[in-house]
Amino acid sequence: MFDASAHDAPRVGFYICHCGSNIAGTVDVESVAEFAATLPGVVVSRHYKYMCSDPGQELIQQDIREHQLNRIVVASCSPLLHEHTFRHATAQGGLNPYYFQMVNIRENVSWVNPDPTAATLKTKDLVRAAIRRVAHHRSLERKRVPINPNVLIVGGGIAGIHAALTLANAGKKVTLVEREPTIGGHMAMFDKTFPTLDCAACILTPKMSAVKTHPNITLWTYSEVSQVDGFVGNYKVRVTRKPRYVKEELCVGCMECVTSCLYKDARFPDEFNQGLSKRKPIYIPFPQATPQVVLVDPDTCIQLKSGKCKKSCVEACERDAIDFTQTEEIKELEVGTIILATGFQVFDAARSPFYGYGVYPNVYSALEIERLVNASGPTGGEVLLRDGRTPKKVGIVHCVGSRDEKTNRWCSRVCCMYSLKLAHLVKEHTGAEIYNFYIDMRTPGKSYEEFYDKLLKEGVHFIRGRVAEVTDWARSPEEEGKLIVRVEDTLIGVVRRIPVDMLILSVGLEPRADAQQIRRLFNISCSTEGFFLERHPKLAPVNTFTEGIYIAGACQGPRDIPDTVAQAGAAAAEALTLIDTGYVEMEPNTAFIQEAECSGCKSCIPLCPYKAISFLEDKKKASINEALCKGCGTCVAACPSGSIVQNLFEDEQIFSEIDGLLADVAGV
Amino acid sequence: MNYWYFPGCSLKSTGRAYEESLLAVFRALDLPLQELDDWNCCGATSYMSVNEVQAFTLAARNLGLAEKLGSGNGHGPTDLVAPCSACYLVLSKTQRYLGEHADLAQQVNAGLRAVGLTFENRVRVRHPLDVLVNDIGLERVKKQVKQPLTGLKVASYYGCQIVRPFATFDSPWAPTTMDRLVEALGAKAVKWPLKTRCCGGTLIGTVPEVGLRLSQILLQEAQRREADVVVTVCPLCQYNLECNQAEMGRRLGEPIRLPVAYLTQLMGLAFGLPERDLGMQRLFVPFRRAAAQEGGRAAHV
C-alpha cells in the first residue's frame, strides 16, 4: 500500500463538486478549480458534476494512482453526508483515509449566500484553508472494540416489552428493568385500543407473559437503573432493586396473604386504578400483573411502619414467601447496548384550573375513564358518577395540556383518537349524549379518519371550540346539579352553555418528571420540551448522540401504540446491527496526553462531559480513555501546559487552516 | 416595616368606608399605612387609551414619589399599597412596562426629571390582600379576632382587575386569598365559580341595562348559594353590586337585596372595632355587627 508520511512534500488532489445546480448555480466552480490549481502543493484540480457518484469517487482513486497524490481535498456538501464516502474513496486509492479534508461549500456557502461573486470568493478562502490544513494531516487508525452482545432495556411498557421480545427471539440476552412492580405500562390500563377497538389486555398480556417466561429475558421489576459507566459495546450498569418484602421466586400470586391482612377492608388509594378504588397494604397491582407476585407497601403496612402487627399474612402464606427483612439490593450488569423506553406521564389537569379538575367531583381525567370503562376496573366496567348515578350527558374536552402556550405547546397526537374511542365506549356503556369539544380533529393514521367518520354517524356531537370554563353555575332548572361547560362554538360563532353530568379531560402526554435525571444518567440529550432527543428527526429517529443507546416509544415524543411498537422494533434492529457486527470502530479524532508535559494538575478531569479522563496515581498524570473520548476538545483548550493533543485538531492543522482563511486579508 | 398608602380618588369619595375600615384594620394589626404625600390620580384605564406615554408618566410620578421616600425606616423594600383595583392594576402595569421597555422608561423618566423625580424600579406595588396574607399572615389575623363571625356565610368577590393580569400573589383563575382571610375570621367562605366574573365595571354609566344585568348575575348566584353577605376589595365593584340593587329590581325585574361589604369592614367587625370606625353606617344595604354575629340571620332585612 502506498502511504505518505507527514514529512513528504504534499501532492494535493483538489475536487470541487457542482452538486447539480445546488453549488454550481451560485459558485463559479470552474474559477475555483483554476484558483486551486495555482496553490502550492496542488497537483490535480478538477470540478465535477456529482463527486459522490461512482465516477466521481473513481476519479479520486485514479488520480491518486496516476499522480502519486498524498492528500485529497473535496469541496462539496456537509461532512455529515459524505465525509465517509470520500474517506472511503481515498482509502480505495491506497491512502490512509485521514489524509483527506472536506470543505462544506453547499450548506455553508451556496445555500446561504445568494451573491455569486461573494459566494465564489468565500469558497476560495475555504478551499485555500483546507489545502493548507491537509498538508499537516497524519495517518490515523480506527480502533476496533469488541461488543458485549447483551442488551439492557429500561422501561417495561409496550415499547420495552416489544423490543425485549424482538431481541430475545433473535437469541440475544436481554435484561428488562421496570420501575413499577409490574410490566405493562400505560397500555395495561387501557380498556380498548383505537381504531380497531380490540381489547388492550387481550393483545398485551400474552406479550407480558412471554417476557416473563422467555429464557433469554431477565425481568427485574420494582427496580431502577442507578448508575451507568462505560461506552458503546461495554456499558457497566448498576440497578437498584427495591424490596417487595415478598420473595419473588416463591410467591405464586395466590392472594391468601391479601385476604388475611389485618385490614379487613381495602382503604388505600389504588395507584393502578388512578385512586378510583382502594387496595390493602399487601396487594397485586392488577389481575394480570407480571410478575404475578404480591408486594407490601412500606408506607401503609402496620408491620413495616411500627413493627407491631401479628403478621397474619406471614401465617397465611404456605410457601413462606413473605420476608419483612428484605432490603434494597444492588445489581451489577454488563451490556453492550441500551434501549430506553421510559414512556410518558399524563398532564396533571389541575394545572389548568378553569376545567374544574379537583374542584368538581365529576370532572375526570381520560386515564380515570379508561379504568372506569374497563371490566377489571373499580366499577367492573360500569361508567358511573361518583355518587353512583349513570351519566346522561358527557362532555369530552380535547387538548387539555396540549397546544397551549401556558402549559405544553405541542400536540400530544393521541388525544383526538382516544377521545373518539372513549366517546364510543361511554356511549356504548351508558347510552349518554356525548359532546366533544375540540380545536382541530387530527386523525392521520391507518383507519383513523374512518373511525372519526363512524363516530359522526353514531351521533356523537362535535363542537369546535376551546372550552373557556367549567362551573356549577346553573342558570335554569335544567342546569341544576350539572357541570356547565362554557365554550365558543367557532363554527356558528356563538358562546354556548352545555350542561353535562360528567366531563372527561383528554389530558396530553408529557415527559416524565424525572426525564432530566434519566437523561444525565445515560448521557443523552433532551429536546426543549423535555422528551429524549433523537440523533436525527427523520433519518436516525431511534438513535441518540451516545453510541449504543437507543430510544423507543413516548419517551422520545407523544405517540400511539402502533408507532411505539414500530419504533421499538427499529431500536431492537439498531441494537442487533451493532451486536452482529461484533465490534465498534472508534473515530480516531480523540484527544491524548503527552505525558512528558502533563503536570498532573487535574483541571481537565472535571471538565470532560464524557467522564473519559482519569488520573494515574502512580505516574501523577492524567489519562484519556480513547474509547470514551468523543473529541469535543474541551480538555485540549483547558490544559494549562498544552499537553493535550487532539487527533485531526492539532495546533499546526488549525493554525494553517486559519492562515489559509485569512491569506487574502493578511497577504500571507 | 412601613407601607406607603396610595388611596386613589375612590377611597376618598365613593369608597370612604373602604379607606376607614382599611386604616382601622391595619392600625389594629400594628401596621400603620402612611399616606403618600402629594399623590396624584393613577389615570385609571381611560387615560391609557388616549395617550400611553402621558398615562404612564402620570402613574409613574406616584412610584417616583414612593422611591424618593424609600422604605421609610431606612431598610427593607419600598412598598406602595394600592387598595383600589384600578389603581393597583395601573400602577402594577406601569411598573411592569417601564421595567420591560427601556425606551419607554427613558421617555417617562425625562418627564419625571422635570419635577425632580425618577423611576428606578425600586418600589413594589402591593395589594392589601397580598400584604395581609403574605406579610402579616393568617395566624396574626386570627389572633386579632375578638368576636369571631361563626356561622356567617360569605361570598368573596375578587373582580377582574386584582389577579389579572399582573398580580403574582394569587391564582388568576381561582384566587383564594380573600377566602382564606374570611375563614380566619371564623366565617364560612361560600364556594362559587363567579369570583372573578365581571361586575359590569363602568358599563353602569354607559350601557346601564348590561351593567346592571352583569351585577345582578353575581348577586343572584351568591344568594342561590346562601351567602349572607358578599365581600369585595374594589370600590367600583362594591358600588355596582350594592348601590344599584333597587335599580336592578326596577329595570330588570327580579328584585334582590343582599349586603355587599368591604372585606376590611368584616375584618374590623371580627376584630371588635367600633362600627363607626369601619364606615358601616355608609352601606346602602345595612349590614351591622348583630347581623354578622348571628350567622347572618338578621342580615336580610
Chai-1 contact restraints between the chains, C-beta under 6 A:
chainA,res_idxA,chainB,res_idxB,connection_type,confidence,min_distance_angstrom,max_distance_angstrom,comment,restraint_id
A,P353,B,W173,contact,1.0,0.0,6.0,A-B,restraint_1
A,P353,B,A174,contact,1.0,0.0,6.0,A-B,restraint_2
A,F354,B,W173,contact,1.0,0.0,6.0,A-B,restraint_3
A,T471,B,P193,contact,1.0,0.0,6.0,A-B,restraint_4
A,W473,B,P193,contact,1.0,0.0,6.0,A-B,restraint_5
